[in-house]
Amino acid sequence: MRILVVCTGNSARSQMAEGFLRSLDQRLEVHSAGTEPAARVDPQAVAVMGELGIDLTASRPKSVERFLGDRFDAVITVCGEAERACPRFTGPVTRRIHLGFEDPARAEGSEEEVRAAFRRVRDQILEKFREFYESEMKGAL
């Protein structure tokens, strides 16, 4: 099963979702991309995922443009802006799904307050994607 997770910058939410899906089932082929890819994965995302044993240190933001001709069983947007800006795919896409989350990179405050925002969004992503995997993907593999 091929999955593409899309957000605007591909620097936090989509990277975390990709990491979670990969950790849930090695049979999934998971990619993530951004409509306007950032220069790097947010260090806070790398740190909070590392707390759960998921290593994002080698991850790099990618443009959704490179995947437009590919086949996907699901294209999942994780932010409202990406849902609105997600281009048309020329390759076959079985399902387009939106699972929205707030942008933890917009959190303000001390370093610990920002880290707490990343942890909160990470945990929401984990819960929502685990539910999605159990209800929509696991039986189809």
Backbone as a printed PyTorch tensor [residue, N CA C, xyz], in Angstrom:
tensor([[[  0.8480,  -1.1710,   0.0000],
         [  0.0000,   0.0000,   0.0000],
         [  0.8980,   1.2390,   0.0000]],

        [[  0.6390,   2.1500,  -0.9360],
         [  1.4390,   3.3730,  -1.0810],
         [  0.6590,   4.5620,  -0.5420]],

        [[  1.2980,   5.3000,   0.3620],
         [  0.6730,   6.4350,   1.0280],
         [  1.5570,   7.6640,   0.8360]],

        [[  0.9410,   8.8180,   0.5620],
         [  1.6430,  10.0930,   0.5180],
         [  0.9710,  11.0290,   1.5140]],

        [[  1.7660,  11.5870,   2.4320],
         [  1.2700,  12.5430,   3.4220],
         [  1.7730,  13.9230,   3.0100]],

        [[  0.8580,  14.8930,   2.9120],
         [  1.1870,  16.2120,   2.3860],
         [  0.8320,  17.3020,   3.3870]],

        [[  1.7650,  18.2350,   3.5770],
         [  1.4700,  19.4800,   4.2830],
         [  2.1630,  20.6030,   3.5150]],

        [[  2.1690,  21.7810,   4.0640],
         [  2.7330,  22.9090,   3.3310],
         [  4.2530,  22.7960,   3.2230]],

        [[  4.9530,  22.7550,   4.3580],
         [  6.4100,  22.7890,   4.3370],
         [  7.1010,  21.4480,   4.3610]],

        [[  6.3770,  20.3790,   4.6740],
         [  6.9670,  19.0470,   4.8180],
         [  8.1200,  19.0830,   5.8200]],

        [[  7.9250,  19.8750,   6.8810],
         [  8.9880,  20.0220,   7.8730],
         [  8.6000,  19.5230,   9.2580]],

        [[  7.3220,  19.2640,   9.4960],
         [  6.9220,  18.8070,  10.8390],
         [  5.7890,  17.7840,  10.7570]],

        [[  4.5540,  18.2470,  10.5490],
         [  3.3930,  17.3530,  10.6390],
         [  3.4630,  16.1760,   9.6770]],

        [[  3.7510,  16.4350,   8.4100],
         [  3.7920,  15.3270,   7.4440],
         [  4.9770,  14.4090,   7.7070]],

        [[  6.0770,  14.9670,   8.1730],
         [  7.2360,  14.1390,   8.5150],
         [  6.9180,  13.2350,   9.7050]],

        [[  6.2330,  13.7980,  10.7170],
         [  5.8560,  12.9880,  11.8780],
         [  4.8800,  11.8890,  11.4690]],

        [[  3.8920,  12.2270,  10.6420],
         [  2.9250,  11.2280,  10.1920],
         [  3.6060,  10.1250,   9.3840]],

        [[  4.5250,  10.4970,   8.5110],
         [  5.2700,   9.4960,   7.7430],
         [  6.0260,   8.5680,   8.6920]],

        [[  6.7060,   9.1350,   9.6640],
         [  7.4520,   8.3270,  10.6300],
         [  6.5630,   7.3680,  11.3930]],

        [[  5.3990,   7.8460,  11.8280],
         [  4.4800,   6.9720,  12.5470],
         [  3.9760,   5.8350,  11.6770]],

        [[  3.5450,   6.1450,  10.4480],
         [  3.0230,   5.0930,   9.5800],
         [  4.0870,   4.0400,   9.2890]],

        [[  5.2990,   4.4890,   9.0460],
         [  6.3930,   3.5330,   8.8080],
         [  6.6040,   2.6310,  10.0230]],

        [[  6.4750,   3.2010,  11.2160],
         [  6.7060,   2.4150,  12.4350],
         [  5.5580,   1.4470,  12.7120]],

        [[  4.3690,   1.7450,  12.2200],
         [  3.2100,   0.8880,  12.4680],
         [  3.2290,  -0.3860,  11.6330]],

        [[  3.7410,  -0.2880,  10.3940],
         [  3.6890,  -1.4560,   9.5150],
         [  4.7440,  -1.3190,   8.4270]],

        [[  5.7110,  -2.2070,   8.4340],
         [  6.8030,  -2.1620,   7.4630],
         [  6.3360,  -2.4500,   6.0360]],

        [[  5.1240,  -2.9810,   5.8790],
         [  4.6090,  -3.2710,   4.5350],
         [  4.1180,  -2.0160,   3.8270]],

        [[  3.9130,  -0.9420,   4.5680],
         [  3.4630,   0.3040,   3.9560],
         [  4.6330,   1.0000,   3.2770]],

        [[  4.3890,   1.5250,   2.0940],
         [  5.3670,   2.3880,   1.4330],
         [  4.8610,   3.8160,   1.6350]],

        [[  5.5420,   4.5420,   2.5050],
         [  5.0670,   5.8610,   2.9170],
         [  6.0490,   6.9370,   2.4720]],

        [[  5.4930,   8.0150,   1.9340],
         [  6.2680,   9.1860,   1.5410],
         [  5.5740,  10.4100,   2.1180]],

        [[  6.3190,  11.4990,   2.2380],
         [  5.7070,  12.7690,   2.6110],
         [  6.2740,  13.8550,   1.7150]],

        [[  5.5070,  14.9380,   1.5800],
         [  5.9200,  16.0220,   0.6900],
         [  5.2130,  17.3040,   1.1020]],

        [[  5.6940,  18.4100,   0.5610],
         [  5.0990,  19.7090,   0.8500],
         [  4.7200,  20.4590,  -0.4060]],

        [[  3.6810,  21.2890,  -0.2810],
         [  3.2960,  22.1380,  -1.4050],
         [  4.2880,  23.2860,  -1.5700]],

        [[  4.9440,  23.6730,  -0.4790],
         [  6.0080,  24.6790,  -0.4820],
         [  7.0890,  24.1840,   0.4780]],

        [[  7.9100,  23.2220,   0.0660],
         [  8.8300,  22.5680,   0.9930],
         [  9.8190,  23.5220,   1.6650]],

        [[ 10.0100,  23.2960,   2.9460],
         [ 10.9690,  24.0610,   3.7430],
         [ 12.3870,  23.6200,   3.3980]],

        [[ 13.3530,  24.3280,   3.9390],
         [ 14.7540,  23.9990,   3.6980],
         [ 15.1940,  22.7750,   4.4920]],

        [[ 14.5390,  22.5170,   5.6370],
         [ 14.9360,  21.3940,   6.4870],
         [ 13.7650,  20.9390,   7.3420]],

        [[ 13.8840,  19.7630,   7.8870],
         [ 12.9010,  19.2730,   8.8440],
         [ 13.1130,  20.0490,  10.1380]],

        [[ 12.0300,  20.4630,  10.7620],
         [ 12.1100,  21.2560,  11.9840],
         [ 12.8230,  20.4550,  13.0750]],

        [[ 13.8590,  21.0150,  13.6890],
         [ 14.5870,  20.3020,  14.7380],
         [ 13.7060,  19.8660,  15.9110]],

        [[ 12.6550,  20.6350,  16.1900],
         [ 11.7320,  20.2460,  17.2680],
         [ 10.9820,  18.9690,  16.8990]],

        [[ 10.5990,  18.8330,  15.6260],
         [  9.9280,  17.6050,  15.1760],
         [ 10.8690,  16.4230,  15.3070]],

        [[ 12.1170,  16.6170,  14.9050],
         [ 13.1150,  15.5470,  15.0300],
         [ 13.2680,  15.1530,  16.4960]],

        [[ 13.3350,  16.1460,  17.3830],
         [ 13.5390,  15.8760,  18.8150],
         [ 12.3670,  15.1200,  19.4360]],

        [[ 11.1290,  15.5770,  19.1780],
         [  9.9920,  14.9190,  19.8370],
         [  9.7160,  13.5320,  19.2640]],

        [[ 10.0180,  13.3180,  18.0050],
         [  9.8760,  11.9710,  17.4420],
         [ 10.9550,  11.0540,  18.0030]],

        [[ 12.1510,  11.5930,  18.1890],
         [ 13.2340,  10.8190,  18.7820],
         [ 12.8940,  10.3360,  20.1810]],

        [[ 12.0920,  11.1240,  20.9010],
         [ 11.6570,  10.7140,  22.2410],
         [ 10.8680,   9.4120,  22.1980]],

        [[ 10.2430,   9.1190,  21.0630],
         [  9.4570,   7.8890,  20.9040],
         [ 10.2180,   6.8260,  20.1130]],

        [[ 11.4930,   7.0760,  19.8540],
         [ 12.3040,   6.0930,  19.1490],
         [ 12.1570,   6.1140,  17.6400]],

        [[ 11.5940,   7.1830,  17.0920],
         [ 11.4410,   7.3150,  15.6390],
         [ 12.4380,   8.3610,  15.1650]],

        [[ 13.3730,   7.9390,  14.3320],
         [ 14.4920,   8.7710,  13.8990],
         [ 14.1650,   9.5020,  12.6020]],

        [[ 14.1040,  10.8300,  12.6860],
         [ 13.8620,  11.6520,  11.4970],
         [ 15.1220,  12.4050,  11.0690]],

        [[ 16.2680,  12.0800,  11.6290],
         [ 17.4770,  12.8610,  11.3470],
         [ 17.8820,  12.8280,   9.8710]],

        [[ 17.5760,  11.7710,   9.1570],
         [ 17.9440,  11.6840,   7.7360],
         [ 16.8370,  12.1940,   6.8120]],

        [[ 15.7100,  12.5910,   7.3660],
         [ 14.5760,  13.0500,   6.5540],
         [ 14.8430,  14.4300,   5.9710]],

        [[ 14.3390,  14.6490,   4.7740],
         [ 14.4780,  15.9300,   4.0790],
         [ 13.1380,  16.3130,   3.4620]],

        [[ 12.7740,  17.6020,   3.5330],
         [ 11.5490,  18.0530,   2.8640],
         [ 11.6370,  17.8310,   1.3550]],

        [[ 10.5050,  17.4310,   0.7760],
         [ 10.4110,  17.1780,  -0.6600],
         [  9.1830,  17.8940,  -1.2170]],

        [[  9.2350,  18.2270,  -2.4800],
         [  8.1000,  18.8710,  -3.1390],
         [  7.0820,  17.8220,  -3.5820]],

        [[  5.8180,  18.1500,  -3.4260],
         [  4.7550,  17.2600,  -3.8830],
         [  4.8240,  17.0790,  -5.4000]],

        [[  5.4190,  18.0360,  -6.0810],
         [  5.5250,  17.9740,  -7.5430],
         [  6.2110,  16.6880,  -8.0140]],

        [[  7.1640,  16.1930,  -7.2500],
         [  7.8980,  15.0010,  -7.6860],
         [  7.0540,  13.7320,  -7.6350]],

        [[  5.8910,  13.7950,  -7.0070],
         [  5.0330,  12.6160,  -6.8540],
         [  3.7650,  12.6630,  -7.7070]],

        [[  3.5630,  13.7170,  -8.4710],
         [  2.2850,  13.9150,  -9.1640],
         [  1.9240,  12.8080, -10.1420]],

        [[  2.8770,  12.1460, -10.7350],
         [  2.5760,  11.0840, -11.6940],
         [  2.5420,   9.6960, -11.0790]],

        [[  2.7810,   9.6060,  -9.7850],
         [  2.8520,   8.3090,  -9.1150],
         [  1.4720,   7.7920,  -8.7050]],

        [[  1.4040,   6.4850,  -8.4980],
         [  0.1870,   5.8420,  -8.0150],
         [  0.2200,   5.8210,  -6.4880]],

        [[ -0.9080,   6.1900,  -5.8640],
         [ -1.0300,   6.1200,  -4.4080],
         [ -2.3860,   5.5400,  -4.0400]],

        [[ -2.3780,   4.7120,  -3.0110],
         [ -3.6360,   4.2200,  -2.4630],
         [ -4.3230,   5.3190,  -1.6630]],

        [[ -3.5260,   6.2070,  -1.0560],
         [ -4.0910,   7.3360,  -0.3260],
         [ -3.1260,   8.5080,  -0.3560]],

        [[ -3.6810,   9.6920,  -0.5880],
         [ -2.9710,  10.9500,  -0.4000],
         [ -3.6770,  11.6250,   0.7640]],

        [[ -2.9110,  11.8680,   1.8340],
         [ -3.4800,  12.4040,   3.0770],
         [ -2.8830,  13.7800,   3.3360]],

        [[ -3.7300,  14.8060,   3.3780],
         [ -3.2600,  16.1360,   3.7470],
         [ -3.4290,  16.2940,   5.2600]],

        [[ -2.4520,  16.9770,   5.8810],
         [ -2.4770,  17.1280,   7.3390],
         [ -2.5600,  18.5850,   7.7700]],

        [[ -2.7520,  19.5000,   6.8140],
         [ -3.0160,  20.8950,   7.1640],
         [ -3.9770,  21.4770,   6.1390]],

        [[ -4.7570,  22.4550,   6.5800],
         [ -5.7690,  23.0450,   5.7160],
         [ -5.1930,  23.6960,   4.4770]],

        [[ -4.0640,  24.3710,   4.6190],
         [ -3.4420,  25.0250,   3.4700],
         [ -3.0390,  24.0070,   2.4060]],

        [[ -2.4760,  22.8920,   2.8270],
         [ -2.0960,  21.8520,   1.8600],
         [ -3.3240,  21.2400,   1.2160]],

        [[ -4.4030,  21.1070,   1.9780],
         [ -5.6370,  20.5550,   1.4050],
         [ -6.1290,  21.4590,   0.2760]],

        [[ -6.0700,  22.7800,   0.4970],
         [ -6.5150,  23.7330,  -0.5240],
         [ -5.5370,  23.8170,  -1.6960]],

        [[ -4.2230,  23.7080,  -1.4140],
         [ -3.2070,  23.9130,  -2.4490],
         [ -2.7240,  22.6260,  -3.1060]],

        [[ -3.1860,  21.4830,  -2.6310],
         [ -2.6930,  20.2140,  -3.1640],
         [ -3.0540,  20.1140,  -4.6450]],

        [[ -2.0630,  19.9090,  -5.4830],
         [ -2.3210,  19.8700,  -6.9260],
         [ -3.0200,  18.5860,  -7.3620]],

        [[ -3.4390,  18.5800,  -8.5980],
         [ -4.0110,  17.3720,  -9.1890],
         [ -2.9000,  16.3890,  -9.5060]],

        [[ -3.1800,  15.1410,  -9.2300],
         [ -2.2290,  14.0840,  -9.5460],
         [ -2.5790,  13.5090, -10.9050]],

        [[ -1.5690,  13.2500, -11.7070],
         [ -1.8160,  12.6150, -12.9980],
         [ -1.7640,  11.0970, -12.8570]],

        [[ -1.0900,  10.6250, -11.8160],
         [ -1.0830,   9.1950, -11.5120],
         [ -2.3460,   8.8490, -10.7480]],

        [[ -2.7240,   7.5800, -10.7370],
         [ -3.9470,   7.1880, -10.0440],
         [ -3.8370,   7.3150,  -8.5230]],

        [[ -4.8540,   7.9270,  -7.9260],
         [ -4.9630,   8.0620,  -6.4790],
         [ -6.3070,   7.4700,  -6.0770]],

        [[ -6.2670,   6.4170,  -5.2600],
         [ -7.5040,   5.7440,  -4.8540],
         [ -8.3390,   6.6220,  -3.9390]],

        [[ -7.6920,   7.2590,  -2.9460],
         [ -8.4220,   8.0920,  -1.9790],
         [ -7.6280,   9.3340,  -1.6330]],

        [[ -8.3470,  10.4370,  -1.4780],
         [ -7.7770,  11.6680,  -0.9130],
         [ -8.4650,  11.8920,   0.4130]],

        [[ -7.6630,  12.0940,   1.4470],
         [ -8.1840,  12.1900,   2.8050],
         [ -7.5550,  13.4090,   3.4650]],

        [[ -8.3370,  14.0870,   4.3120],
         [ -7.7860,  15.1990,   5.0830],
         [ -7.8950,  14.8770,   6.5710]],

        [[ -6.7530,  14.8980,   7.2500],
         [ -6.6800,  14.7500,   8.7040],
         [ -5.8880,  15.9660,   9.1920]],

        [[ -6.5780,  17.0270,   9.5880],
         [ -5.9100,  18.2860,   9.8980],
         [ -5.3890,  18.3940,  11.3210]],

        [[ -4.2470,  19.0680,  11.4410],
         [ -3.6100,  19.3130,  12.7340],
         [ -3.0780,  20.7400,  12.7350]],

        [[ -3.0430,  21.3550,  13.9240],
         [ -2.4690,  22.6970,  14.0300],
         [ -0.9670,  22.6280,  13.7470]],

        [[ -0.4120,  23.7740,  13.3770],
         [  1.0050,  23.8360,  13.0330],
         [  1.8220,  24.1140,  14.2940]],

        [[  2.5820,  23.1330,  14.7930],
         [  3.3520,  23.3720,  16.0090],
         [  4.4850,  24.3750,  15.8070]],

        [[  4.9100,  24.5920,  14.5690],
         [  5.9800,  25.5510,  14.2900],
         [  5.5280,  26.9830,  14.5530]],

        [[  4.2420,  27.1920,  14.6790],
         [  3.7210,  28.5290,  14.9830],
         [  3.6230,  28.7910,  16.4810]],

        [[  3.9660,  27.8090,  17.2880],
         [  3.8990,  27.9630,  18.7470],
         [  4.8880,  29.0320,  19.1990]],

        [[  4.4840,  29.7780,  20.1930],
         [  5.3360,  30.8290,  20.7470],
         [  5.5590,  30.5630,  22.2230]],

        [[  6.5950,  31.1760,  22.7490],
         [  6.9070,  31.0420,  24.1590],
         [  8.3120,  30.5360,  24.3630]],

        [[  8.5420,  30.0250,  25.5490],
         [  9.8610,  29.4960,  25.8790],
         [ 10.1320,  28.2290,  25.0670]],

        [[ 11.3750,  27.7910,  25.0930],
         [ 11.7180,  26.5680,  24.3600],
         [ 10.8870,  25.3900,  24.8650]],

        [[ 10.6580,  25.3320,  26.1660],
         [  9.8630,  24.2250,  26.7190],
         [  8.3940,  24.3270,  26.3000]],

        [[  7.8660,  25.5370,  26.1950],
         [  6.4800,  25.7090,  25.7350],
         [  6.3380,  25.2990,  24.2620]],

        [[  7.3210,  25.6550,  23.4590],
         [  7.3110,  25.2660,  22.0430],
         [  7.4440,  23.7430,  21.9460]],

        [[  8.3450,  23.1610,  22.7180],
         [  8.5170,  21.7000,  22.7110],
         [  7.2100,  21.0230,  23.1290]],

        [[  6.5220,  21.5870,  24.1110],
         [  5.2400,  21.0220,  24.5560],
         [  4.2050,  21.0620,  23.4280]],

        [[  4.2090,  22.1250,  22.6320],
         [  3.2800,  22.2130,  21.4950],
         [  3.6040,  21.1290,  20.4690]],

        [[  4.8750,  20.9050,  20.1960],
         [  5.2690,  19.8430,  19.2650],
         [  4.8690,  18.4710,  19.8070]],

        [[  5.0390,  18.2540,  21.1060],
         [  4.6390,  16.9740,  21.6920],
         [  3.1310,  16.7700,  21.5850]],

        [[  2.3600,  17.8250,  21.8440],
         [  0.8940,  17.7280,  21.7840],
         [  0.4430,  17.3490,  20.3610]],

        [[  0.9950,  18.0470,  19.3570],
         [  0.6160,  17.7520,  17.9700],
         [  1.1190,  16.3600,  17.5790]],

        [[  2.3260,  16.0010,  17.9870],
         [  2.8630,  14.6520,  17.7190],
         [  1.9110,  13.5910,  18.2540]],

        [[  1.4410,  13.7750,  19.4820],
         [  0.5520,  12.7860,  20.0900],
         [ -0.8000,  12.7230,  19.3790]],

        [[ -1.2980,  13.8750,  18.9120],
         [ -2.5460,  13.9010,  18.1500],
         [ -2.3720,  13.1680,  16.8280]],

        [[ -1.2480,  13.4020,  16.1740],
         [ -0.9640,  12.7250,  14.9030],
         [ -0.8740,  11.2230,  15.1270]],

        [[ -0.1630,  10.8160,  16.1630],
         [ -0.0450,   9.3920,  16.4750],
         [ -1.4100,   8.7600,  16.6890]],

        [[ -2.2500,   9.3990,  17.4840],
         [ -3.5760,   8.8430,  17.7640],
         [ -4.4250,   8.7440,  16.5060]],

        [[ -4.4820,   9.8230,  15.7330],
         [ -5.3300,   9.8560,  14.5330],
         [ -4.8360,   8.8760,  13.4680]],

        [[ -3.5210,   8.8180,  13.2630],
         [ -2.9890,   7.9120,  12.2460],
         [ -3.0480,   6.4640,  12.6990]],

        [[ -2.9360,   6.1960,  13.9860],
         [ -3.1090,   4.8240,  14.4740],
         [ -4.5530,   4.3760,  14.2370]],

        [[ -5.5110,   5.2390,  14.5450],
         [ -6.9250,   4.9240,  14.2870],
         [ -7.1510,   4.6820,  12.7960]],

        [[ -6.5990,   5.5620,  11.9560],
         [ -6.7600,   5.4290,  10.5150],
         [ -6.1480,   4.1210,  10.0230]],

        [[ -4.9690,   3.7950,  10.5080],
         [ -4.3030,   2.5540,  10.1190],
         [ -5.1640,   1.3590,  10.5020]],

        [[ -5.6270,   1.3220,  11.7410],
         [ -6.4230,   0.1850,  12.2290],
         [ -7.7310,   0.0350,  11.4630]],

        [[ -8.3970,   1.1400,  11.1660],
         [ -9.7190,   1.0610,  10.5380],
         [ -9.6830,   1.0040,   9.0110]],

        [[ -8.6680,   1.6110,   8.3940],
         [ -8.6790,   1.7410,   6.9400],
         [ -7.5860,   0.9530,   6.2090]],

        [[ -6.4560,   0.7190,   6.8440],
         [ -5.3300,   0.1430,   6.1170],
         [ -5.0160,  -1.3020,   6.4970]],

        [[ -5.0180,  -1.5830,   7.7660],
         [ -4.5310,  -2.8810,   8.2400],
         [ -5.2210,  -4.0540,   7.5420]],

        [[ -6.5200,  -3.9930,   7.4260],
         [ -7.2710,  -5.0710,   6.7990],
         [ -7.0490,  -5.1860,   5.3100]],

        [[ -6.5910,  -4.0930,   4.6810],
         [ -6.3960,  -4.0930,   3.2360],
         [ -5.0190,  -4.6140,   2.8260]],

        [[ -4.1490,  -4.8090,   3.8080],
         [ -2.7800,  -5.2740,   3.4960],
         [ -2.7090,  -6.7840,   3.3730]]])
